[in-house]
């Protein structure tokens, strides 16, 4: 029989941060659809937007976690709870992130630090703690970071966010090189503007939307959450077993210009 690639995640446990809405919700549901049981990192476990029920409707287990990723002690406890409750942790998706707009001349130290904490510091130390659990288990693992096309291009008014996502992409390479010996792959996905609650206000501006469509040079459409979640499922799956240290750009051709 031909050796065909597998995208099946049956029997695995995945933890997604920021899982209540937008890309996090889409990623969590896509991983569950591929067979994974889900640990759901939530700012408020009582307000999960129905994502846990949607996971369970697919016949998968869902664990709600109280997880503000900027609170590292609590986030480490959430990872430990995942392993204790679900029996294992195979996949970590560092989805939670965001920026504080401002031209470079106006960015404050506090805002710069907050953006770095949310996008880089949290992802590094959550990955570190998850990797330790994966190494102890001896089964390898998958870590997927949510970067951005902002890691590759300059977006005026988003300097600190661009810098943070560039750091996240390079962190991905560093961790991949160190942890490959343990069977852990570390990759990133870098989306363009995606239709989510977080981008709704900006994309509702006709001029901004038209400019964005023009810059998405090859396909000229705004991305949908499934465009990103599909990439995450691939990187988390056995089909991507030889892919590591890579940032997969999902930008409709923006950065190809």
N, C-alpha and C positions, 0 to 999 in steps of 0.2 A: 504493500500500500504506500502511496505517496506520503512523504512527510509534510503535512500541511500545517500552517500556522494556527495556533489556538489563541482565542481571545476570552476563553472561559476562566472565570474567577471563582468558580464554585469551591466552597470550603475555606475561602480566605476571608480575612477580616480587614476592613479598610476604615481609617479614620480621616474624616474631612473636616477641616476647620472652617468656620463661617458657613455652616451648612444650611441655615434657615431659608435663604433666599438667593436669587440671582445665580451666579455661576456655581456657588457652593451647593445649592439645592440641585441644580442640573447634574453636577458631577456625582453627588451622592446617589441620585436616582439611576444614573447611567451605570455606576459601579454595581449597584444592587441588581440592575437588569442583567448585568454580565455574570451575576452569581454570588457576589460578595455580601456578607453580613456587614452592617454599617454601624460604626461609632460616629455620632454626630456632634461635632464641636459647636456649641451654641452660646451666644452671649447671655441668653435667658432660656433655660431648658423648658420653661412653661410656655414660651412663645416660639415654637419651632416651625410655624407656618404650615403644619400638617405634613412635614417631610417624613417624620417617623412613621406615621400611619401609612403613607404612600410606600415606604420601604417594606413595611410589614404586609401590605396588600400584595406584594410580589412574592411573599413566602420567605422573606429574609428577616433576620433578627435586626432590631434597631435599638441602640443604646444612646440615650440623650446624655450629653456631658455638659456641665457648667464650665465653659472654657472661653475666658477672655485671654487671647494669646499674649497680650502684653503683661499678664500676671503669670510669670514663669513658674513659681511654685505650684499654683493651682493647675496650670497646664500640664506640668509633669505628673501631678496627681491624676489628672484625667487620662493620661496615657497609661499609667499604672492601673487605673480602674478598668480600662479597656482590656488589658491583658488578663487581669484577675476575673473579670466578668465574662468576657467572650472567649477566653482561653488562649488567645494569640493576637498578634498584630503583624500583618503582612504588608500593608500599604498605608503610607501616610501621605495625605495631600495637604500641603500648606497653601490653602486658598485665601484665608483671611488677609486682607491688606487694604491699602487705600492711600490717598494723598491729601495734602493741604495746599491748595493753590496759592500762588504768589510769585511775582517776578523775582529773579535771583537777588536783585538789589534790596528787596524788602523782606526776604525770608528771615525769621527770627531764629535764634538758637533753640528756643523751646519747640517751635514748629518743626525745625529740621530734625531734632532729636526724636520727636514723636513719630515722624514718618519713618525714620530708621528703626525705631523700636518695633513698630507695627509690621514692617515689611521684611526687615533683615534680621534683627536681633531675635525676634520670636521664631522665625523659620530656622535659624541656625540652632538654637537651643532645643526646640522641639524635635528637629531632625536628630540632634545628638542623643537625646533621651530615647527616642524611638529606635535609633540604630543600636543602642546598647541592648534594648529588649530583643531586637531581631538577632543580634549576635549571640546572646544567651540562648535563644531558641534554636539556633543553628540551621535555620531554613532559608536564610537570605531574606530579601525583602525589596520593596519598591518605595522610593520617595519621589514625589512629584511636586515641584514648586510652581506656583502661579506667578510668573514674571509678567512682562508686558512688552508690546512693541516699543514702549517708552524706554526700554533698556537699549534700544538700537538707534533711535532717532531722537532728536531734541524737540520737545514740545514746549513752546514759549509759555511761561507762567506755571510750569510744572517741573522746575529744575530739581527740587528735592526728591520728587517722585521718580523722575527719570534716573537720578543717581542711585536711589534705593533699588530700583528694579535692575539696573546694570550690575550692582553689587550682588543681587540675588542670583542672577545668571552666572556670574563668575564663581560665587559660592557653590553653585551646583556642580561646576567642573571640579572644584577643589575636593568636595566631599565624595564625588564619584571616584576620583583617583585613589583616595585613601580607603574607601570602604568596599571597593570592588573585590578585594581579597576575601571578603566575608559573604560574597554573593548578593550584595546590596547594590542595586542600580539607583542612581540619582539623576533625574532629568527635570526639565522645566518646560512649561508651555507659555508662550508669549502672545496673548491675543491682541487684536486691534479693538476698536470700540464695538462693544456687544450690547444688544438690546437687553438691559436689565434695569431694575429699579434705581440702581446707582448711577446710570447714565441717562435716565429718562429726561431729566431737566435739561441737560446740555443738548441732547439730540432733538428736543422739542423746538429748539431755535432753528428756524428754516435755513438761515445763513450758515450756521454751524453744521447742520446736517448735510447741506449741499457741499460744503467744503470737505467734509469727511468722506462723502461718497466719491468725490473727485479724487481724493488722495488714495482711496482703496482702488488702486490703479487698474488692477487686472479684472476684478469681478464687479466693482461698483455696486456693492450692497453692504448694508450694515450686518455685522455678524449676529448670529443667534446663539444662545447658550449651548445648544447641541453641537455646534461647530467646535467648541472648546472641550466639552465633556467627552466627545468621541476621541479627541487627541489624548486626554488623560487616560481613558480606558485602554487605548493602545499601549501607552507607556507603562501602565500597570500590569499588562497582560504578559503571558509567556511569549507572545509574538514579538515582543520588544526585548527579549532576553539579552541581545547583544548591543543594545542601545543604552549608553550611559554617558553622562557629562554633556548632554546635548540640550539645547534650547530649541524647541519646535515652535516656529513662528506661525501663528494662525491669524494672518492679517490681510487676506484677499489680495496681496500684491503690494501693499503700502510700502514696505521696505525694499521692494525690488526696484523701485524707481531710481 
